[in-house]
């Protein structure tokens, strides 16, 4: 290989190979050679620029790929972006109102706080219950006999039929029939309180026109203060001493009417 190089070097250095041209031709050749060198340099520079640009693009792509790979390794969710705007979705909103009413706690005075109050006036109070009807004023007397009358005074009237009978097991109170009522217990007399019960005759009527044969409803209509006690209707009277009408009935019709002293000590009354 070295021998070949030496031979080629000698061959090209031989003066016989030189071509001598006139000065004008030589200048033309020099100019052509210079243009050729400039073209080669331009071509070479362009190639280098192209190579560098290509290399840079490759490195940028490589860097991008590597960056994308690195980001993908750390991010689990990626949201793609787009230059185009996403059309907005029309949303309709419906509002539903529910009204719940509760009873608020009363105020200290017992009034509801939601209840409008009138200035200058206190909260309205419930009306008190009506008072019971006032008993009628009527003396406890039937004929010549009167409630509270002693046994001696009752015998002097001549209304009692003798002899008497015991009115209770203790034989404390005594019972008499009367000329208008043959029942032996028509009049009952206490040794301490006098006459405690007087039975009215079956034909007798009270000042309100009720008696034996009247309806229980008639008694309650005639006397506003009448009260039911079992099958009996009791009507208190305003008198001294205090007493009451007792209307015995079969549940519908009055069967017996008697006057009874409220404070009595005879068990049979």
C-alpha positions in Angstrom: 0.0 0.0 0.0 2.8 2.4 0.8 4.5 1.6 -2.5 1.3 2.5 -4.4 1.2 5.9 -2.6 4.8 6.7 -3.5 4.3 5.8 -7.1 1.2 8.0 -7.4 2.9 10.9 -5.6 5.9 10.7 -8.1 3.5 10.5 -11.0 1.6 13.6 -10.1 4.7 15.5 -9.3 6.2 15.0 -12.8 6.6 18.3 -14.5 5.6 16.7 -17.8 2.0 16.5 -16.6 1.8 20.3 -16.0 -0.4 22.1 -18.5 0.7 25.7 -19.1 -2.1 28.0 -20.0 -2.0 31.6 -20.9 -2.5 34.1 -18.1 -6.1 34.8 -19.0 -6.9 31.1 -19.0 -5.1 30.7 -15.7 -7.1 33.5 -14.1 -10.3 32.0 -15.4 -9.5 28.6 -13.9 -8.7 30.2 -10.6 -12.0 32.0 -10.6 -13.8 28.9 -11.5 -12.0 27.0 -8.7 -13.0 29.7 -6.2 -16.6 29.5 -7.3 -16.5 25.8 -7.0 -15.1 26.0 -3.5 -17.8 28.5 -2.5 -20.5 26.2 -3.9 -19.0 23.3 -2.0 -18.8 25.3 1.2 -22.4 26.5 0.7 -23.6 22.9 0.0 -21.6 21.7 3.0 -23.0 24.4 5.3 -26.5 23.7 4.1 -26.0 20.0 4.8 -24.6 20.7 8.2 -27.6 22.9 9.0 -30.0 20.3 7.8 -28.2 17.6 9.8 -28.3 19.9 12.9 -31.9 20.7 12.4 -32.8 17.0 11.9 -30.7 16.1 15.0 -32.4 18.8 17.0 -35.9 17.7 15.9 -34.9 14.1 16.8 -33.7 15.2 20.2 -36.8 17.2 20.8 -39.0 14.3 19.8 -36.9 12.0 22.0 -37.1 14.5 24.9 -40.9 14.8 24.3 -41.3 11.1 24.3 -39.2 10.7 27.3 -41.1 13.5 29.1 -44.4 12.0 28.1 -43.2 8.6 29.4 -42.1 10.2 32.6 -45.3 12.1 33.1 -47.3 9.0 32.3 -45.4 7.1 34.9 -46.4 9.6 37.6 -49.9 10.6 36.5 -52.8 8.2 36.7 -55.3 10.4 35.0 -54.7 12.9 32.2 -57.3 15.4 31.0 -57.0 16.1 27.3 -57.2 19.7 26.3 -58.5 21.1 23.1 -58.4 24.5 21.5 -62.1 24.1 20.6 -64.5 25.0 23.3 -66.9 22.4 24.6 -70.6 23.3 24.0 -72.3 24.1 27.3 -75.2 21.8 28.4 -78.4 23.5 29.2 -79.5 22.7 32.8 -83.0 23.3 34.1 -83.4 23.8 37.8 -86.6 23.0 39.6 -87.2 24.3 43.1 -89.7 22.5 45.4 -90.8 24.2 48.6 -92.2 22.1 51.5 -93.8 23.9 54.4 -93.8 22.1 57.7 -95.9 23.5 60.5 -95.1 22.6 64.1 -96.7 23.7 67.3 -94.4 26.2 68.9 -94.0 25.9 72.7 -96.2 28.2 74.7 -94.9 31.4 76.3 -94.5 31.7 80.0 -98.1 32.9 80.2 -99.4 29.9 78.3 -100.1 31.8 75.0 -99.0 30.7 71.6 -96.2 33.0 70.3 -97.6 32.9 66.8 -101.0 34.2 68.0 -101.2 37.9 67.4 -101.9 39.8 70.6 -103.8 43.1 70.9 -101.6 45.9 72.5 -102.8 47.0 75.9 -104.9 43.8 76.4 -103.9 40.7 78.3 -104.2 37.2 76.8 -107.8 36.0 76.7 -108.5 33.4 79.3 -111.0 30.6 79.1 -114.4 31.3 80.6 -114.9 29.7 84.0 -117.5 26.9 84.2 -121.0 28.1 84.8 -122.1 28.1 88.4 -124.6 25.5 89.5 -128.2 26.7 89.5 -129.3 28.2 92.8 -131.7 26.0 94.7 -135.2 27.3 95.0 -136.3 28.7 98.3 -139.0 26.6 99.7 -139.8 25.6 103.3 -139.7 21.9 104.1 -143.3 21.6 105.1 -146.1 19.3 103.9 -149.6 20.1 105.4 -149.2 20.5 109.2 -145.9 18.6 109.3 -142.5 20.2 108.9 -139.0 18.8 108.7 -137.1 19.2 112.0 -140.3 19.1 114.0 -140.0 17.2 117.3 -142.0 14.0 117.8 -144.2 15.6 120.5 -145.1 18.6 118.2 -145.8 16.2 115.3 -148.2 14.1 117.5 -150.1 17.2 118.5 -150.9 18.0 114.8 -153.1 14.9 114.6 -151.6 14.0 111.3 -149.7 10.9 112.6 -151.3 7.5 113.0 -150.3 5.6 116.1 -148.8 3.4 117.3 -145.3 4.0 115.8 -142.9 1.3 114.6 -139.1 1.1 114.8 -137.5 2.9 111.8 -134.0 1.3 112.1 -132.5 -1.9 113.7 -131.1 0.2 116.6 -134.6 1.3 117.5 -133.4 4.9 117.7 -135.7 6.5 115.1 -139.5 6.0 115.0 -141.7 5.6 112.0 -145.4 6.7 111.6 -148.1 6.4 109.0 -150.2 9.5 108.2 -153.8 10.0 107.4 -152.9 10.6 103.7 -150.2 7.9 103.4 -151.0 4.5 105.0 -147.4 3.4 104.7 -145.9 2.7 108.2 -142.7 4.6 107.2 -144.5 7.7 105.9 -142.9 9.9 108.6 -139.6 9.1 110.2 -138.6 11.0 113.4 -135.1 11.2 114.9 -134.9 11.6 118.7 -132.2 14.4 118.2 -133.2 16.0 114.9 -137.0 15.6 114.8 -138.8 14.7 111.6 -136.2 13.7 109.0 -138.5 12.4 106.3 -142.1 13.1 105.1 -143.7 11.1 102.3 -146.1 12.9 100.0 -149.4 11.4 99.1 -149.7 9.8 95.6 -152.0 12.6 94.5 -149.8 15.4 95.8 -147.8 17.7 93.5 -144.8 19.9 94.1 -145.1 23.6 93.4 -143.5 22.8 90.0 -146.5 20.4 89.4 -144.5 17.1 89.4 -145.3 14.1 91.5 -146.1 10.4 91.2 -146.7 9.4 87.6 -144.5 12.2 86.2 -141.6 11.4 83.9 -138.1 11.7 85.1 -137.4 14.0 82.2 -140.2 16.3 83.5 -138.5 16.5 86.9 -135.2 17.5 85.3 -137.0 20.1 83.1 -138.8 21.6 86.1 -135.8 21.7 88.4 -132.6 22.9 86.7 -130.5 21.7 89.7 -131.8 18.2 89.6 -129.1 15.4 89.8 -129.4 11.7 89.1 -128.5 9.3 91.9 -129.1 5.7 90.6 -132.8 5.5 89.9 -133.6 8.5 92.1 -133.6 12.2 91.1 -132.4 14.5 93.9 -133.4 18.2 94.0 -131.9 20.4 96.7 -133.8 23.2 98.2 -132.7 26.5 99.8 -134.2 26.5 103.3 -133.4 26.3 106.9 -132.9 23.5 107.9 -131.5 22.4 104.5 -133.5 19.6 102.8 -134.1 17.9 99.3 -136.9 16.4 97.2 -136.3 12.7 96.5 -138.1 11.4 93.4 -137.9 7.6 93.4 -138.6 6.1 89.9 -138.5 2.9 87.9 -136.0 4.6 85.6 -138.6 6.4 83.6 -141.6 7.3 85.8 -141.7 8.7 89.3 -143.2 6.2 91.8 -142.7 8.0 95.1 -141.9 11.5 96.3 -140.7 12.4 99.8 -139.0 15.3 101.5 -135.7 14.5 103.4 -133.7 16.5 105.8 -130.1 16.7 104.6 -128.5 16.3 108.0 -130.1 13.2 109.5 -129.0 10.3 111.7 -131.5 7.6 110.8 -130.1 4.7 108.8 -133.5 4.0 107.2 -133.8 7.4 105.5 
